Amino acid sequence: MTVKLPKGIEAYFEADRTGSAEAIAATFTEDGVVKDKGKTHKGRKAIHDWMADEAQQYSYTVEPFLITTENGKTQVTAHTAGDFPGSPIDLRFIFVLSGDKVAEVEITI
């Protein structure tokens, strides 16, 4: 990675590289939340199912290159490329952490 990320966020991106829904879900708190494409996925089971669906639809790479923190939220901008419509694109991942776990992430353009 080109930027220094907090442990929980680094774990999220490392798990994302594996494409494993189990690995992604494990980076979240029990009641963690993902907001992506206008939908909200709450809890590890829902996050697991969201990632399993994404992994079946697309293959991609994500490379974080910018990090900012404000009001308890950490925004990571990452270059994302793959076989999805609009690729490549820079996405914003807005994280809320709880210790070393992700409590919430919102993925936006």
Biotite code that builds the C-alpha atoms (Angstrom):
import biotite.structure as struc

atoms = struc.array([
    struc.Atom([0.000, 0.000, 0.000], chain_id="A", res_id=1, res_name="MET", atom_name="CA", element="C"),
    struc.Atom([1.182, 3.477, -0.692], chain_id="A", res_id=2, res_name="THR", atom_name="CA", element="C"),
    struc.Atom([-0.288, 5.049, 2.463], chain_id="A", res_id=3, res_name="VAL", atom_name="CA", element="C"),
    struc.Atom([-0.128, 4.140, 6.160], chain_id="A", res_id=4, res_name="LYS", atom_name="CA", element="C"),
    struc.Atom([-3.566, 2.898, 7.203], chain_id="A", res_id=5, res_name="LEU", atom_name="CA", element="C"),
    struc.Atom([-4.983, 2.259, 10.685], chain_id="A", res_id=6, res_name="PRO", atom_name="CA", element="C"),
    struc.Atom([-4.910, -1.437, 11.583], chain_id="A", res_id=7, res_name="LYS", atom_name="CA", element="C"),
    struc.Atom([-8.638, -2.102, 11.059], chain_id="A", res_id=8, res_name="GLY", atom_name="CA", element="C"),
    struc.Atom([-8.682, -0.394, 7.668], chain_id="A", res_id=9, res_name="ILE", atom_name="CA", element="C"),
    struc.Atom([-5.511, -2.139, 6.565], chain_id="A", res_id=10, res_name="GLU", atom_name="CA", element="C"),
    struc.Atom([-7.120, -5.471, 7.554], chain_id="A", res_id=11, res_name="ALA", atom_name="CA", element="C"),
    struc.Atom([-10.194, -4.576, 5.465], chain_id="A", res_id=12, res_name="TYR", atom_name="CA", element="C"),
    struc.Atom([-8.158, -3.913, 2.311], chain_id="A", res_id=13, res_name="PHE", atom_name="CA", element="C"),
    struc.Atom([-5.977, -6.995, 2.889], chain_id="A", res_id=14, res_name="GLU", atom_name="CA", element="C"),
    struc.Atom([-9.113, -9.143, 3.230], chain_id="A", res_id=15, res_name="ALA", atom_name="CA", element="C"),
    struc.Atom([-10.612, -7.520, 0.132], chain_id="A", res_id=16, res_name="ASP", atom_name="CA", element="C"),
    struc.Atom([-7.560, -8.584, -1.897], chain_id="A", res_id=17, res_name="ARG", atom_name="CA", element="C"),
    struc.Atom([-8.294, -12.229, -1.072], chain_id="A", res_id=18, res_name="THR", atom_name="CA", element="C"),
    struc.Atom([-11.856, -12.000, -2.396], chain_id="A", res_id=19, res_name="GLY", atom_name="CA", element="C"),
    struc.Atom([-12.975, -13.980, 0.657], chain_id="A", res_id=20, res_name="SER", atom_name="CA", element="C"),
    struc.Atom([-16.376, -13.016, 2.014], chain_id="A", res_id=21, res_name="ALA", atom_name="CA", element="C"),
    struc.Atom([-15.438, -14.648, 5.336], chain_id="A", res_id=22, res_name="GLU", atom_name="CA", element="C"),
    struc.Atom([-12.239, -12.589, 5.592], chain_id="A", res_id=23, res_name="ALA", atom_name="CA", element="C"),
    struc.Atom([-14.057, -9.326, 4.838], chain_id="A", res_id=24, res_name="ILE", atom_name="CA", element="C"),
    struc.Atom([-16.859, -10.037, 7.329], chain_id="A", res_id=25, res_name="ALA", atom_name="CA", element="C"),
    struc.Atom([-14.284, -10.826, 10.033], chain_id="A", res_id=26, res_name="ALA", atom_name="CA", element="C"),
    struc.Atom([-12.833, -7.293, 9.796], chain_id="A", res_id=27, res_name="THR", atom_name="CA", element="C"),
    struc.Atom([-16.159, -5.841, 11.018], chain_id="A", res_id=28, res_name="PHE", atom_name="CA", element="C"),
    struc.Atom([-17.769, -5.564, 14.427], chain_id="A", res_id=29, res_name="THR", atom_name="CA", element="C"),
    struc.Atom([-20.704, -7.958, 14.998], chain_id="A", res_id=30, res_name="GLU", atom_name="CA", element="C"),
    struc.Atom([-23.183, -5.209, 14.080], chain_id="A", res_id=31, res_name="ASP", atom_name="CA", element="C"),
    struc.Atom([-20.973, -3.597, 11.421], chain_id="A", res_id=32, res_name="GLY", atom_name="CA", element="C"),
    struc.Atom([-22.488, -1.735, 8.486], chain_id="A", res_id=33, res_name="VAL", atom_name="CA", element="C"),
    struc.Atom([-21.591, -1.469, 4.796], chain_id="A", res_id=34, res_name="VAL", atom_name="CA", element="C"),
    struc.Atom([-23.228, 1.193, 2.624], chain_id="A", res_id=35, res_name="LYS", atom_name="CA", element="C"),
    struc.Atom([-22.618, 0.549, -1.058], chain_id="A", res_id=36, res_name="ASP", atom_name="CA", element="C"),
    struc.Atom([-24.547, 1.270, -4.268], chain_id="A", res_id=37, res_name="LYS", atom_name="CA", element="C"),
    struc.Atom([-27.490, 2.754, -2.375], chain_id="A", res_id=38, res_name="GLY", atom_name="CA", element="C"),
    struc.Atom([-27.942, -0.295, -0.142], chain_id="A", res_id=39, res_name="LYS", atom_name="CA", element="C"),
    struc.Atom([-27.128, -0.860, 3.536], chain_id="A", res_id=40, res_name="THR", atom_name="CA", element="C"),
    struc.Atom([-25.849, -4.218, 4.778], chain_id="A", res_id=41, res_name="HIS", atom_name="CA", element="C"),
    struc.Atom([-25.897, -4.616, 8.576], chain_id="A", res_id=42, res_name="LYS", atom_name="CA", element="C"),
    struc.Atom([-24.248, -7.373, 10.579], chain_id="A", res_id=43, res_name="GLY", atom_name="CA", element="C"),
    struc.Atom([-21.492, -9.819, 9.663], chain_id="A", res_id=44, res_name="ARG", atom_name="CA", element="C"),
    struc.Atom([-23.864, -12.223, 7.882], chain_id="A", res_id=45, res_name="LYS", atom_name="CA", element="C"),
    struc.Atom([-25.236, -9.472, 5.622], chain_id="A", res_id=46, res_name="ALA", atom_name="CA", element="C"),
    struc.Atom([-21.697, -8.175, 4.994], chain_id="A", res_id=47, res_name="ILE", atom_name="CA", element="C"),
    struc.Atom([-20.566, -11.711, 4.131], chain_id="A", res_id=48, res_name="HIS", atom_name="CA", element="C"),
    struc.Atom([-23.449, -12.069, 1.657], chain_id="A", res_id=49, res_name="ASP", atom_name="CA", element="C"),
    struc.Atom([-22.726, -8.636, 0.112], chain_id="A", res_id=50, res_name="TRP", atom_name="CA", element="C"),
    struc.Atom([-19.063, -9.520, -0.458], chain_id="A", res_id=51, res_name="MET", atom_name="CA", element="C"),
    struc.Atom([-19.882, -12.998, -1.787], chain_id="A", res_id=52, res_name="ALA", atom_name="CA", element="C"),
    struc.Atom([-22.195, -11.380, -4.348], chain_id="A", res_id=53, res_name="ASP", atom_name="CA", element="C"),
    struc.Atom([-19.608, -8.749, -5.326], chain_id="A", res_id=54, res_name="GLU", atom_name="CA", element="C"),
    struc.Atom([-16.890, -11.392, -5.711], chain_id="A", res_id=55, res_name="ALA", atom_name="CA", element="C"),
    struc.Atom([-19.113, -13.418, -8.065], chain_id="A", res_id=56, res_name="GLN", atom_name="CA", element="C"),
    struc.Atom([-19.930, -10.410, -10.232], chain_id="A", res_id=57, res_name="GLN", atom_name="CA", element="C"),
    struc.Atom([-16.558, -8.694, -10.589], chain_id="A", res_id=58, res_name="TYR", atom_name="CA", element="C"),
    struc.Atom([-12.840, -9.100, -10.246], chain_id="A", res_id=59, res_name="SER", atom_name="CA", element="C"),
    struc.Atom([-10.941, -5.960, -9.314], chain_id="A", res_id=60, res_name="TYR", atom_name="CA", element="C"),
    struc.Atom([-7.981, -4.435, -7.555], chain_id="A", res_id=61, res_name="THR", atom_name="CA", element="C"),
    struc.Atom([-8.072, -1.619, -5.010], chain_id="A", res_id=62, res_name="VAL", atom_name="CA", element="C"),
    struc.Atom([-5.017, 0.517, -4.230], chain_id="A", res_id=63, res_name="GLU", atom_name="CA", element="C"),
    struc.Atom([-5.423, 3.145, -1.480], chain_id="A", res_id=64, res_name="PRO", atom_name="CA", element="C"),
    struc.Atom([-3.488, 6.337, -2.198], chain_id="A", res_id=65, res_name="PHE", atom_name="CA", element="C"),
    struc.Atom([-4.929, 9.050, 0.070], chain_id="A", res_id=66, res_name="LEU", atom_name="CA", element="C"),
    struc.Atom([-6.139, 9.091, 3.670], chain_id="A", res_id=67, res_name="ILE", atom_name="CA", element="C"),
    struc.Atom([-7.800, 11.868, 5.673], chain_id="A", res_id=68, res_name="THR", atom_name="CA", element="C"),
    struc.Atom([-9.492, 11.875, 9.071], chain_id="A", res_id=69, res_name="THR", atom_name="CA", element="C"),
    struc.Atom([-12.241, 14.214, 10.233], chain_id="A", res_id=70, res_name="GLU", atom_name="CA", element="C"),
    struc.Atom([-14.966, 14.041, 12.901], chain_id="A", res_id=71, res_name="ASN", atom_name="CA", element="C"),
    struc.Atom([-14.192, 10.444, 13.851], chain_id="A", res_id=72, res_name="GLY", atom_name="CA", element="C"),
    struc.Atom([-14.325, 9.210, 10.261], chain_id="A", res_id=73, res_name="LYS", atom_name="CA", element="C"),
    struc.Atom([-11.386, 8.108, 8.138], chain_id="A", res_id=74, res_name="THR", atom_name="CA", element="C"),
    struc.Atom([-11.715, 8.595, 4.404], chain_id="A", res_id=75, res_name="GLN", atom_name="CA", element="C"),
    struc.Atom([-9.523, 6.490, 2.148], chain_id="A", res_id=76, res_name="VAL", atom_name="CA", element="C"),
    struc.Atom([-9.435, 7.221, -1.567], chain_id="A", res_id=77, res_name="THR", atom_name="CA", element="C"),
    struc.Atom([-8.419, 4.224, -3.635], chain_id="A", res_id=78, res_name="ALA", atom_name="CA", element="C"),
    struc.Atom([-7.793, 3.578, -7.310], chain_id="A", res_id=79, res_name="HIS", atom_name="CA", element="C"),
    struc.Atom([-10.064, 0.707, -8.303], chain_id="A", res_id=80, res_name="THR", atom_name="CA", element="C"),
    struc.Atom([-9.774, -1.199, -11.573], chain_id="A", res_id=81, res_name="ALA", atom_name="CA", element="C"),
    struc.Atom([-11.433, -4.346, -12.835], chain_id="A", res_id=82, res_name="GLY", atom_name="CA", element="C"),
    struc.Atom([-14.135, -5.795, -15.030], chain_id="A", res_id=83, res_name="ASP", atom_name="CA", element="C"),
    struc.Atom([-16.963, -3.621, -13.704], chain_id="A", res_id=84, res_name="PHE", atom_name="CA", element="C"),
    struc.Atom([-18.778, -0.814, -15.561], chain_id="A", res_id=85, res_name="PRO", atom_name="CA", element="C"),
    struc.Atom([-16.882, 2.492, -15.373], chain_id="A", res_id=86, res_name="GLY", atom_name="CA", element="C"),
    struc.Atom([-13.494, 0.937, -14.576], chain_id="A", res_id=87, res_name="SER", atom_name="CA", element="C"),
    struc.Atom([-11.054, 2.286, -13.633], chain_id="A", res_id=88, res_name="PRO", atom_name="CA", element="C"),
    struc.Atom([-12.341, 4.694, -11.008], chain_id="A", res_id=89, res_name="ILE", atom_name="CA", element="C"),
    struc.Atom([-11.213, 6.308, -7.772], chain_id="A", res_id=90, res_name="ASP", atom_name="CA", element="C"),
    struc.Atom([-13.561, 5.334, -4.945], chain_id="A", res_id=91, res_name="LEU", atom_name="CA", element="C"),
    struc.Atom([-13.905, 6.867, -1.492], chain_id="A", res_id=92, res_name="ARG", atom_name="CA", element="C"),
    struc.Atom([-14.208, 4.530, 1.481], chain_id="A", res_id=93, res_name="PHE", atom_name="CA", element="C"),
    struc.Atom([-15.466, 6.374, 4.556], chain_id="A", res_id=94, res_name="ILE", atom_name="CA", element="C"),
    struc.Atom([-14.694, 4.301, 7.647], chain_id="A", res_id=95, res_name="PHE", atom_name="CA", element="C"),
    struc.Atom([-15.797, 4.439, 11.265], chain_id="A", res_id=96, res_name="VAL", atom_name="CA", element="C"),
    struc.Atom([-13.631, 2.213, 13.450], chain_id="A", res_id=97, res_name="LEU", atom_name="CA", element="C"),
    struc.Atom([-14.295, 0.543, 16.781], chain_id="A", res_id=98, res_name="SER", atom_name="CA", element="C"),
    struc.Atom([-10.899, -0.462, 18.118], chain_id="A", res_id=99, res_name="GLY", atom_name="CA", element="C"),
    struc.Atom([-9.240, -2.567, 15.430], chain_id="A", res_id=100, res_name="ASP", atom_name="CA", element="C"),
    struc.Atom([-12.548, -3.475, 13.773], chain_id="A", res_id=101, res_name="LYS", atom_name="CA", element="C"),
    struc.Atom([-14.589, -1.665, 11.144], chain_id="A", res_id=102, res_name="VAL", atom_name="CA", element="C"),
    struc.Atom([-17.906, -0.453, 12.573], chain_id="A", res_id=103, res_name="ALA", atom_name="CA", element="C"),
    struc.Atom([-19.051, 1.132, 9.315], chain_id="A", res_id=104, res_name="GLU", atom_name="CA", element="C"),
    struc.Atom([-17.839, 1.783, 5.797], chain_id="A", res_id=105, res_name="VAL", atom_name="CA", element="C"),
    struc.Atom([-19.569, 3.800, 3.105], chain_id="A", res_id=106, res_name="GLU", atom_name="CA", element="C"),
    struc.Atom([-18.263, 3.347, -0.428], chain_id="A", res_id=107, res_name="ILE", atom_name="CA", element="C"),
    struc.Atom([-18.860, 6.281, -2.783], chain_id="A", res_id=108, res_name="THR", atom_name="CA", element="C"),
    struc.Atom([-17.574, 7.821, -5.986], chain_id="A", res_id=109, res_name="ILE", atom_name="CA", element="C"),
])
